[in-house]
Amino acid sequence: MPTNNAQKIRTKNKNLFLRVTKGHFATGHSHTNYYIDVTSQKTRLSEAKAVAEALMEYYSLSTIVDTILCLDGTEVIGTCIADALTRNDFVNLNAHQTIYVITPEHTTGSQLIFRDNLTPSITGKHVLVLAASVTTGYTALSAIEAIRYYGGEVVGVSAIFATAEECGGVKVNSVFNPQNLPDYASYNSHECPLCKKGIKVDAIVNSFGYSKL
């Protein structure tokens, strides 16, 4: 972790918890006072399964899901969600009665695109957007716009941690939220009070992790 202020926010499930570090961090869209470390949830099967079980409850009864669009390296969690939903006779409209798990491609301008071989899993499909976190909502909104552009229907947005309750008119469901981390704050980089106080940035963070400064 980038500082010595790391802590765990635990739940009743031993495999379901959130690692956070307090400090001053810069993302591509904002500055935050916490680094939300979801590395192990994205890479360790036991934790990915725990996240998937928590998130699938939002969709297992009434939402049709044909495709899970994974952002921020959440493919392992997305696969676990797809497995859990299909294992429980979840309703979908695919001819093959299965769920696609896909990842978008990013252009140099940060737009999301899908190659021709992937568009059949988007066009005419009910798509669930899965992200590591939804705070500013920029990435999730780009995904929503791309799905709609390619003729898909967005049926939900899910994340491990989220401060936004909706994005692009779509409800955001998450395992953890500001109730678990009430002093979490995200600032426009030009209006960051930590910068104004002369507090140096601890690390630059993105979906791949952090780089200490």
Secondary structure by P-SEA (a helix, b strand, c coil): cccccccccccccccbbbbbbbccccccccccccccccccccccaaaaaaaaaaaaccccccccccbbbbcccaaaaaaaaaaaaaaacccccccccbbbbbbbbbccccbbbbcccccccccccbbbbbbcccccaaaaaaaaaaaaaabbbbcccccccccccccccbbbbccccccccccbbbbcccccccccccccccccccccccccc
